[in-house]
Amino acid sequence: RNGLFLSAAASLALSLDCGYIYYGAHSDDAAGNAYPDCTEQFYKSMGDAIFEGSGKECSLHTHYRYSISEALMHLLS
């Protein structure tokens, strides 16, 4: 499901001339392969696909991956 959401986000970002997509999956979601679309391998592969597929105009960022609350507080301050 995250692949579908990220594809839609990439399409929207490109239509709005945005160069970045922020992806908020957390490493705990990937534990025990519970959600394979939250793994490091998935987001790196999806990031590569978005970057190449957008003509290198849009990239995927995962700043929230390990410390969601701290990163969000920093962004909101």
VMD Tcl script that builds the backbone (N, CA, C; Angstrom):
set m [mol new atoms 231]
animate dup $m
set s [atomselect $m all]
$s set {name element resname resid chain x y z} {
  {N N ARG 1 A 0.806 -1.203 0.000}
  {CA C ARG 1 A 0.000 0.000 0.000}
  {C C ARG 1 A 0.848 1.264 0.000}
  {N N ASN 2 A 1.987 1.268 0.681}
  {CA C ASN 2 A 2.825 2.467 0.695}
  {C C ASN 2 A 3.348 2.802 -0.693}
  {N N GLY 3 A 3.594 1.792 -1.509}
  {CA C GLY 3 A 4.040 2.039 -2.883}
  {C C GLY 3 A 3.009 2.818 -3.676}
  {N N LEU 4 A 1.746 2.474 -3.484}
  {CA C LEU 4 A 0.668 3.197 -4.176}
  {C C LEU 4 A 0.573 4.637 -3.689}
  {N N PHE 5 A 0.652 4.822 -2.373}
  {CA C PHE 5 A 0.580 6.176 -1.820}
  {C C PHE 5 A 1.766 7.024 -2.271}
  {N N LEU 6 A 2.954 6.434 -2.297}
  {CA C LEU 6 A 4.137 7.183 -2.716}
  {C C LEU 6 A 4.088 7.521 -4.202}
  {N N SER 7 A 3.556 6.618 -5.009}
  {CA C SER 7 A 3.396 6.904 -6.440}
  {C C SER 7 A 2.433 8.068 -6.647}
  {N N ALA 8 A 1.321 8.054 -5.912}
  {CA C ALA 8 A 0.359 9.155 -6.007}
  {C C ALA 8 A 0.984 10.455 -5.508}
  {N N ALA 9 A 1.756 10.379 -4.420}
  {CA C ALA 9 A 2.420 11.569 -3.882}
  {C C ALA 9 A 3.423 12.128 -4.885}
  {N N ALA 10 A 4.142 11.250 -5.576}
  {CA C ALA 10 A 5.108 11.699 -6.577}
  {C C ALA 10 A 4.396 12.410 -7.723}
  {N N SER 11 A 3.290 11.866 -8.160}
  {CA C SER 11 A 2.517 12.494 -9.231}
  {C C SER 11 A 2.029 13.878 -8.810}
  {N N LEU 12 A 1.499 13.969 -7.606}
  {CA C LEU 12 A 1.019 15.250 -7.087}
  {C C LEU 12 A 2.176 16.238 -6.921}
  {N N ALA 13 A 3.283 15.763 -6.364}
  {CA C ALA 13 A 4.447 16.632 -6.163}
  {C C ALA 13 A 4.933 17.207 -7.490}
  {N N LEU 14 A 5.013 16.374 -8.504}
  {CA C LEU 14 A 5.473 16.854 -9.806}
  {C C LEU 14 A 4.497 17.864 -10.407}
  {N N SER 15 A 3.204 17.645 -10.222}
  {CA C SER 15 A 2.218 18.580 -10.774}
  {C C SER 15 A 2.269 19.933 -10.064}
  {N N LEU 16 A 2.788 19.956 -8.838}
  {CA C LEU 16 A 2.900 21.190 -8.056}
  {C C LEU 16 A 4.320 21.751 -8.040}
  {N N ASP 17 A 5.201 21.181 -8.872}
  {CA C ASP 17 A 6.610 21.585 -8.937}
  {C C ASP 17 A 7.332 21.443 -7.606}
  {N N CYS 18 A 6.989 20.408 -6.855}
  {CA C CYS 18 A 7.671 20.103 -5.592}
  {C C CYS 18 A 8.763 19.075 -5.874}
  {N N GLY 19 A 9.910 19.259 -5.300}
  {CA C GLY 19 A 11.022 18.364 -5.556}
  {C C GLY 19 A 11.246 17.302 -4.493}
  {N N TYR 20 A 10.455 17.335 -3.416}
  {CA C TYR 20 A 10.686 16.409 -2.314}
  {C C TYR 20 A 9.384 15.776 -1.848}
  {N N ILE 21 A 9.486 14.518 -1.465}
  {CA C ILE 21 A 8.395 13.811 -0.808}
  {C C ILE 21 A 8.965 13.308 0.509}
  {N N TYR 22 A 8.265 13.544 1.601}
  {CA C TYR 22 A 8.695 13.057 2.912}
  {C C TYR 22 A 7.862 11.844 3.286}
  {N N TYR 23 A 8.560 10.761 3.588}
  {CA C TYR 23 A 7.937 9.463 3.862}
  {C C TYR 23 A 8.111 9.144 5.340}
  {N N GLY 24 A 7.008 8.889 6.043}
  {CA C GLY 24 A 7.051 8.742 7.490}
  {C C GLY 24 A 6.948 7.339 8.042}
  {N N ALA 25 A 7.373 6.320 7.314}
  {CA C ALA 25 A 7.360 4.965 7.881}
  {C C ALA 25 A 8.361 4.889 9.027}
  {N N HIS 26 A 8.053 4.101 10.017}
  {CA C HIS 26 A 8.919 3.956 11.184}
  {C C HIS 26 A 9.547 2.572 11.176}
  {N N SER 27 A 10.773 2.468 11.648}
  {CA C SER 27 A 11.495 1.193 11.627}
  {C C SER 27 A 10.768 0.101 12.405}
  {N N ASP 28 A 10.002 0.461 13.436}
  {CA C ASP 28 A 9.255 -0.548 14.198}
  {C C ASP 28 A 8.221 -1.260 13.330}
  {N N ASP 29 A 7.693 -0.575 12.321}
  {CA C ASP 29 A 6.697 -1.187 11.437}
  {C C ASP 29 A 7.290 -2.309 10.594}
  {N N ALA 30 A 8.588 -2.272 10.369}
  {CA C ALA 30 A 9.247 -3.289 9.555}
  {C C ALA 30 A 9.714 -4.487 10.380}
  {N N ALA 31 A 9.650 -4.398 11.692}
  {CA C ALA 31 A 10.136 -5.469 12.570}
  {C C ALA 31 A 9.427 -6.783 12.259}
  {N N GLY 32 A 10.224 -7.832 12.119}
  {CA C GLY 32 A 9.671 -9.150 11.834}
  {C C GLY 32 A 9.009 -9.229 10.474}
  {N N ASN 33 A 9.326 -8.289 9.606}
  {CA C ASN 33 A 8.750 -8.214 8.261}
  {C C ASN 33 A 7.226 -8.058 8.302}
  {N N ALA 34 A 6.728 -7.435 9.376}
  {CA C ALA 34 A 5.281 -7.234 9.527}
  {C C ALA 34 A 4.721 -6.405 8.373}
  {N N TYR 35 A 5.418 -5.353 8.016}
  {CA C TYR 35 A 5.026 -4.499 6.896}
  {C C TYR 35 A 6.250 -4.327 5.995}
  {N N PRO 36 A 6.402 -5.166 4.987}
  {CA C PRO 36 A 7.589 -5.096 4.131}
  {C C PRO 36 A 7.741 -3.757 3.410}
  {N N ASP 37 A 6.640 -3.014 3.260}
  {CA C ASP 37 A 6.737 -1.717 2.597}
  {C C ASP 37 A 7.173 -0.603 3.552}
  {N N CYS 38 A 7.660 -0.993 4.726}
  {CA C CYS 38 A 8.236 -0.039 5.678}
  {C C CYS 38 A 9.718 -0.323 5.915}
  {N N THR 39 A 10.286 -1.216 5.127}
  {CA C THR 39 A 11.691 -1.584 5.309}
  {C C THR 39 A 12.622 -0.589 4.622}
  {N N GLU 40 A 13.862 -0.614 5.047}
  {CA C GLU 40 A 14.875 0.238 4.433}
  {C C GLU 40 A 15.043 -0.107 2.956}
  {N N GLN 41 A 15.038 -1.384 2.631}
  {CA C GLN 41 A 15.171 -1.807 1.233}
  {C C GLN 41 A 14.037 -1.239 0.379}
  {N N PHE 42 A 12.814 -1.274 0.911}
  {CA C PHE 42 A 11.669 -0.754 0.160}
  {C C PHE 42 A 11.816 0.737 -0.106}
  {N N TYR 43 A 12.101 1.520 0.936}
  {CA C TYR 43 A 12.124 2.966 0.707}
  {C C TYR 43 A 13.295 3.382 -0.174}
  {N N LYS 44 A 14.414 2.666 -0.110}
  {CA C LYS 44 A 15.524 2.989 -1.014}
  {C C LYS 44 A 15.145 2.675 -2.459}
  {N N SER 45 A 14.519 1.526 -2.665}
  {CA C SER 45 A 14.097 1.142 -4.016}
  {C C SER 45 A 13.030 2.093 -4.550}
  {N N MET 46 A 12.073 2.429 -3.709}
  {CA C MET 46 A 11.009 3.342 -4.128}
  {C C MET 46 A 11.578 4.735 -4.387}
  {N N GLY 47 A 12.523 5.151 -3.560}
  {CA C GLY 47 A 13.172 6.441 -3.774}
  {C C GLY 47 A 13.907 6.488 -5.099}
  {N N ASP 48 A 14.601 5.405 -5.428}
  {CA C ASP 48 A 15.291 5.330 -6.721}
  {C C ASP 48 A 14.294 5.394 -7.873}
  {N N ALA 49 A 13.189 4.661 -7.748}
  {CA C ALA 49 A 12.173 4.639 -8.804}
  {C C ALA 49 A 11.558 6.026 -9.004}
  {N N ILE 50 A 11.254 6.713 -7.912}
  {CA C ILE 50 A 10.668 8.053 -8.013}
  {C C ILE 50 A 11.666 9.021 -8.639}
  {N N PHE 51 A 12.908 8.964 -8.200}
  {CA C PHE 51 A 13.936 9.872 -8.710}
  {C C PHE 51 A 14.157 9.662 -10.204}
  {N N GLU 52 A 14.344 8.420 -10.606}
  {CA C GLU 52 A 14.580 8.121 -12.020}
  {C C GLU 52 A 13.319 8.360 -12.851}
  {N N GLY 53 A 12.171 7.956 -12.326}
  {CA C GLY 53 A 10.920 8.087 -13.064}
  {C C GLY 53 A 10.444 9.517 -13.229}
  {N N SER 54 A 10.928 10.406 -12.381}
  {CA C SER 54 A 10.533 11.818 -12.473}
  {C C SER 54 A 11.540 12.627 -13.283}
  {N N GLY 55 A 12.468 11.953 -13.919}
  {CA C GLY 55 A 13.501 12.685 -14.652}
  {C C GLY 55 A 14.445 13.402 -13.720}
  {N N LYS 56 A 14.647 12.822 -12.551}
  {CA C LYS 56 A 15.535 13.350 -11.513}
  {C C LYS 56 A 15.060 14.696 -10.970}
  {N N GLU 57 A 13.737 14.904 -10.983}
  {CA C GLU 57 A 13.159 16.153 -10.486}
  {C C GLU 57 A 12.535 16.018 -9.106}
  {N N CYS 58 A 12.321 14.797 -8.638}
  {CA C CYS 58 A 11.634 14.585 -7.366}
  {C C CYS 58 A 12.350 13.478 -6.594}
  {N N SER 59 A 12.537 13.685 -5.304}
  {CA C SER 59 A 13.223 12.665 -4.509}
  {C C SER 59 A 12.472 12.385 -3.210}
  {N N LEU 60 A 12.685 11.189 -2.704}
  {CA C LEU 60 A 12.021 10.702 -1.495}
  {C C LEU 60 A 12.953 10.880 -0.303}
  {N N HIS 61 A 12.435 11.460 0.773}
  {CA C HIS 61 A 13.215 11.670 1.992}
  {C C HIS 61 A 12.524 10.981 3.158}
  {N N THR 62 A 13.322 10.461 4.065}
  {CA C THR 62 A 12.786 9.678 5.179}
  {C C THR 62 A 13.330 10.160 6.512}
  {N N HIS 63 A 13.271 11.430 6.771}
  {CA C HIS 63 A 13.814 12.009 8.002}
  {C C HIS 63 A 13.129 11.504 9.263}
  {N N TYR 64 A 11.920 11.017 9.156}
  {CA C TYR 64 A 11.157 10.604 10.334}
  {C C TYR 64 A 11.369 9.141 10.696}
  {N N ARG 65 A 12.158 8.429 9.963}
  {CA C ARG 65 A 12.254 6.979 10.067}
  {C C ARG 65 A 12.549 6.468 11.475}
  {N N TYR 66 A 13.487 7.063 12.182}
  {CA C TYR 66 A 13.890 6.511 13.473}
  {C C TYR 66 A 13.443 7.337 14.670}
  {N N SER 67 A 13.155 8.578 14.475}
  {CA C SER 67 A 12.784 9.431 15.601}
  {C C SER 67 A 11.638 10.347 15.190}
  {N N ILE 68 A 10.476 9.789 15.073}
  {CA C ILE 68 A 9.330 10.527 14.555}
  {C C ILE 68 A 9.011 11.754 15.401}
  {N N SER 69 A 8.863 11.588 16.708}
  {CA C SER 69 A 8.425 12.711 17.535}
  {C C SER 69 A 9.456 13.832 17.556}
  {N N GLU 70 A 10.734 13.518 17.651}
  {CA C GLU 70 A 11.760 14.556 17.670}
  {C C GLU 70 A 11.799 15.308 16.348}
  {N N ALA 71 A 11.726 14.583 15.242}
  {CA C ALA 71 A 11.769 15.228 13.928}
  {C C ALA 71 A 10.550 16.111 13.712}
  {N N LEU 72 A 9.389 15.629 14.110}
  {CA C LEU 72 A 8.176 16.430 13.946}
  {C C LEU 72 A 8.215 17.681 14.812}
  {N N MET 73 A 8.700 17.562 16.027}
  {CA C MET 73 A 8.795 18.726 16.906}
  {C C MET 73 A 9.750 19.759 16.312}
  {N N HIS 74 A 10.839 19.292 15.717}
  {CA C HIS 74 A 11.793 20.197 15.085}
  {C C HIS 74 A 11.134 20.926 13.911}
  {N N LEU 75 A 10.377 20.196 13.095}
  {CA C LEU 75 A 9.720 20.812 11.950}
  {C C LEU 75 A 8.647 21.809 12.371}
  {N N LEU 76 A 7.957 21.515 13.453}
  {CA C LEU 76 A 6.857 22.366 13.889}
  {C C LEU 76 A 7.312 23.587 14.678}
  {N N SER 77 A 8.563 23.589 15.128}
  {CA C SER 77 A 9.032 24.727 15.936}
  {C C SER 77 A 9.536 25.874 15.084}
}
mol reanalyze $m
mol bondsrecalc $m
mol representation Tube
mol addrep $m
